[in-house]
Amino acid sequence: MRVSFIGSGNTATQLALALYKKGIRVSQVISASIENATILAQKVNAQAGDKLSGFNAEKTDILLLATTDDKTPKIGAEITDQNRVIVAHTSGSVNMDVLELHKKHGVFYPFLSMQKNIEANFSHTPFLIEGNDEQTVSALKNLAEILSDNIVPANSQQRQMLHLAAIFANNFVNNQLAIAEDILAKNNLSFDLLRPLLADYFAKLQHRLPHELQTGPAVRDDKATIEHHLNILHSFPDYQNIYRLLTNSIQRKAE
Amino acid sequence: MRVSFIGSGNTATQLALALYKKGIRVSQVISASIENATILAQKVNAQAGDKLSGFNAEKTDILLLATTDDKTPKIGAEITDQNRVIVAHTSGSVNMDVLELHKKHGVFYPFLSMQKNIEANFSHTPFLIEGNDEQTVSALKNLAEILSDNIVPANSQQRQMLHLAAIFANNFVNNQLAIAEDILAKNNLSFDLLRPLLADYFAKLQHRLPHELQTGPAVRDDKATIEHHLNILHSFPDYQNIYRLLTNSIQRKAE
């Protein structure tokens, strides 16, 4: 199995390094920046390039497009693979069919937040796999199984919904904690005060589902406390709006 | 040091058990329900009662009011302590001065979510302590130090703000995860898919602050992805509103 990459960012870097470590041949790394392509190519003993026309379909079995979401359709359309290669992108939110010009096309999406300089551990990372025919799905699954024990066949809608769910589970969770941090800081209190409570919550979350763990004034319909909190938030109108909307959301779920 | 309790709920139960284990004499447990008072009193070798008039100020140094927030002011006003006793409540959101009829009064607030039947571990629990004079603060601190290494002097406003911050950090965090769970379930995907991402995030949070950890389309102002997410949320208007409001909140923080 020989793999090539378009892109040299976080995803391309971590996938190429991990595959190379497992003994997979990485043939080419093509990126708009020849410097970045070269840095990655040298690490995985591949050929670097900065032109899509330099892609050599004879030296690759699977081509992974690890570019930004907005560029993926255009690059997918420009690549010529002479119907020899499986062309797959690595994006959470791009439809598979932007690659439909290619006889064998699919998606190879590692569901993990990656950074260039922090080695990713893919051992249990969900890899969402999609392909336009069974043979393609099977080849992409085999590649993912080299890295992870957590392979998930999923269509484009499911993949997009997982990506969206992660916005709530990660970005919006962090936003709520940042608000808590800000409220504490403005009252000369340390965020560390919340750490025991958070540790306790995340221990519970290990073997329970969020819908079983809702506590607080909203779910027990404690109107006096809710009213009191809205009052003391009068100097933070943004937080007051969020408090009101999320309290309503919790109450609607509890109905 | 002798302690008595008004209340026999989660907080009274866990505090009484923990103090009793540490060798503190628990004199009385008074609760509107004589059954509940008796269950707890038997566990800590105390006298049970169901009348506030049965409180014996000669047998107690510190009386802890561990009742629901709405009842605390009334019970505080009805208790007669002959100016002998420190009367403190254990609530996060009730002002200390609802107890001002008592010569020595204060607050003894363990910042932990407690349940009746799960033994609380107070070792590192923040105890927020307040008192109307130095001697009272000192006595309540000494009592808290028997249970925890994390004593935090805090006035009533700080305590209320911590309680409010915890709504964001716990109740609203859980709500965001419950939304993610719901979006996944409606697309036949398991919440387990999010667990590696969550574990990764909470590992980072151990030694960083939330405002340093914000990622996602909102903070990088990725308008195309935000628009796409709002579109695919058209069938979940509640979640669409939350997505919009929290995206704005993240962007205002980033300004």
Interface residues (C-beta under 8 A of the other chain):
Chain A: D69 D70 S93 F111 L112 S113 H124 T125 P126 N150 V152 A154 Q157 Q158 Q160 M161 L162 L164 A165 A166 I167 F168 A169 N170 N171 F172 V173 N174 N175 Q176 L177 A178 I179 A180 E181 D182 I183 L184 K186 N187 N188 L189 F191 L193 L194 P196 L197 L198 D200 Y201 F202 L205 L209 P210 H211 L213 Q214 T215 G216 P217 A218 V219 A224 T225 H228 H229 I232 L233 D238 Y239 N241 I242 Y243 L245 L246 S249 I250 R252 K253
Chain B: D69 D70 S93 F111 L112 S113 H124 T125 P126 N150 V152 A154 Q157 Q158 Q160 M161 L162 L164 A165 A166 I167 F168 A169 N170 N171 F172 V173 N174 N175 Q176 L177 A178 I179 A180 E181 D182 I183 L184 K186 N187 N188 L189 F191 L193 L194 P196 L197 L198 D200 Y201 F202 L205 L209 P210 H211 L213 Q214 T215 G216 P217 A218 V219 A224 T225 H228 H229 I232 L233 D238 Y239 N241 I242 Y243 L245 L246 S249 I250 R252 K253
